[in-house]
């Protein structure tokens, strides 16, 4: 008599009483993270993506951290000790005036190039100079590079969006 065998990590997929499917993955430190779907396949796809992210070294437990929270931490832990005080003040102003109001509420792990492009477009439409919009993008891109090094994001959404065109100088070149 043969017994049914579950596939790898199949033990973590079950149907809930409300009809949805739930897939759980174990995280370092004994915590678990759940992924839900209307079908078993949707939950299984979420589990596969999570396992792939764990294998890539990403921290799945940080999914609640917003871009604003990360930027505050980045300014204190990275920029303040390593950069000149004026540079830190400039970065802090850009974060406070432009980045946090625009994308600060977005969960860091869910920040997309579309969010960044919409932020830059809104800043252009608000009358910021192309050079200042370029600086806003540069600070976000630099911060997200650190997030990649810390394993908080898989890709840098700021680097995937092109900088706005600079206005031509007086000589027309």
C-alpha positions as MATLAB code, in Angstrom:
seq = 'XXXXXXXXXXXXXXXXXXXXXXXXXXXXXXXXXXXXXXXXXXXXXXXXXXXXXXXXXXXXXXXXXXXXXXXXXXXXXXXXXXXXXXXXXXXXXXXXXXXXXXXXXXXXXXXXXXXXXXXXXXXXXXXXXXXXXXXXXXXXXXXXXXXXXXXXXXXXXXXXXXXXXXXXXXXXX';
ca = [
       0.000    0.000    0.000;
       1.550    3.297   -1.058;
       1.161    6.404    1.044;
       0.636    9.842   -0.357;
       3.763   11.918   -0.097;
       3.818   15.650    0.153;
       6.210   17.697   -1.932;
       9.001   19.805   -0.481;
       7.480   22.438    1.877;
       3.974   21.180    1.089;
       3.342   20.698    4.800;
       3.126   24.457    5.078;
       0.085   24.788    2.759;
      -3.421   24.314    4.101;
      -6.946   25.430    3.398;
      -8.448   27.779    5.959;
     -12.011   27.626    7.210;
     -12.882   30.755    5.189;
     -11.949   28.898    1.973;
      -8.671   30.695    1.307;
      -5.369   28.852    1.134;
      -2.484   29.663    3.458;
       1.189   28.893    2.935;
       3.685   29.386    5.762;
       7.443   29.702    5.664;
       9.745   29.476    8.680;
      12.031   32.453    9.211;
      15.248   32.667   11.184;
      14.550   33.219   14.860;
      11.605   30.817   14.937;
       9.062   33.190   13.358;
       6.724   32.218   10.542;
       5.322   34.276    7.678;
       2.061   33.464    5.929;
       1.056   33.938    2.302;
      -2.587   33.709    1.257;
      -4.391   32.966   -1.983;
      -7.825   32.150   -3.320;
      -6.432   28.932   -4.768;
      -3.823   26.453   -3.611;
      -1.633   27.441   -6.553;
      -1.657   31.146   -5.552;
      -0.560   30.267   -2.012;
       2.051   27.862   -3.353;
       3.419   30.567   -5.688;
       3.730   32.945   -2.727;
       5.588   30.270   -0.781;
       7.965   29.604   -3.682;
       8.725   33.324   -4.022;
       9.374   33.573   -0.279;
      11.713   30.573   -0.316;
      13.552   32.072   -3.286;
      13.943   35.356   -1.373;
      15.206   33.509    1.723;
      17.752   31.668   -0.445;
      18.850   35.054   -1.870;
      19.464   36.272    1.678;
      16.582   38.766    1.908;
      15.062   39.511    5.305;
      11.370   38.635    4.986;
      10.650   39.838    8.516;
      11.269   43.465    7.516;
       8.263   43.717    5.171;
       6.465   46.111    7.527;
       9.264   48.687    7.430;
       8.245   51.689    5.356;
      10.501   53.701    3.070;
      10.274   56.612    5.520;
      11.378   54.467    8.473;
      14.252   53.070    6.448;
      15.376   56.539    5.297;
      15.462   57.790    8.901;
      17.585   54.822    9.935;
      19.838   55.210    6.885;
      20.457   58.887    7.683;
      21.446   58.078   11.277;
      23.400   54.846   10.773;
      25.121   55.468    7.431;
      25.114   59.101    6.343;
      25.725   60.885    9.663;
      28.889   58.986   10.644;
      30.385   58.817    7.139;
      29.577   62.148    5.479;
      30.296   65.803    6.216;
      27.707   67.579    8.405;
      26.558   69.762    5.488;
      26.047   66.681    3.289;
      24.041   65.020    6.077;
      21.920   68.175    6.454;
      21.288   68.326    2.690;
      20.296   64.635    2.533;
      18.054   65.059    5.601;
      16.303   68.032    3.962;
      15.695   66.071    0.747;
      14.349   63.113    2.744;
      12.115   65.344    4.920;
      10.782   67.634    2.201;
      10.544   65.350   -0.824;
      11.005   61.613   -0.233;
       8.995   61.009    2.938;
       5.910   62.949    1.774;
       6.055   61.220   -1.629;
       6.951   57.574   -0.922;
       7.558   57.438    2.847;
       4.317   55.541    3.480;
       5.121   52.732    1.011;
       6.455   49.490    2.528;
      10.142   49.268    1.606;
       9.818   45.778    0.140;
       6.954   46.950   -2.116;
       8.588   50.081   -3.535;
       8.460   49.872   -7.335;
       9.957   51.917  -10.167;
       6.404   53.168  -10.823;
       6.345   54.739   -7.336;
       9.666   56.469   -8.017;
       8.631   57.648  -11.498;
       5.375   59.062  -10.096;
       7.319   60.848   -7.340;
       9.735   62.414   -9.813;
       6.895   63.460  -12.144;
       5.011   65.031   -9.229;
       8.138   66.955   -8.212;
       8.603   68.227  -11.784;
       4.938   69.224  -11.982;
       5.268   71.050   -8.636;
       7.899   73.309  -10.205;
      11.135   71.815   -8.887;
      14.077   72.350  -11.181;
      15.335   69.339  -13.149;
      18.574   69.546  -11.165;
      16.730   69.312   -7.836;
      14.601   66.401   -9.109;
      17.890   64.738  -10.112;
      19.180   65.229   -6.533;
      15.984   63.719   -5.075;
      16.437   60.642   -7.266;
      20.149   60.427   -6.441;
      19.543   60.440   -2.672;
      16.824   57.781   -2.993;
      19.023   55.656   -5.260;
      21.942   55.889   -2.810;
      19.725   54.936    0.128;
      18.231   51.989   -1.762;
      21.732   50.768   -2.660;
      22.332   50.482    1.095;
      19.001   48.667    1.504;
      20.193   46.148   -1.097;
      23.477   45.655    0.776;
      21.520   45.095    3.998;
      19.294   42.537    2.242;
      16.074   44.531    2.720;
      15.184   44.805   -0.984;
      15.965   42.655   -3.996;
      16.407   45.549   -6.444;
      16.960   49.279   -6.432;
      13.772   50.917   -7.710;
      15.514   54.301   -7.821;
      18.181   53.045  -10.203;
      15.563   51.618  -12.564;
      14.033   55.044  -13.266;
      15.809   57.504  -15.538;
      16.732   60.918  -14.239;
      14.786   63.838  -15.741;
      16.342   65.720  -18.637;
      18.448   68.685  -17.666;
      17.627   71.990  -19.357;
      20.101   73.059  -22.011;
      22.541   75.806  -21.095;
      22.831   79.175  -22.850;
      25.152   77.932  -25.568;
      22.527   75.410  -26.761;
      24.620   72.267  -26.435;
];
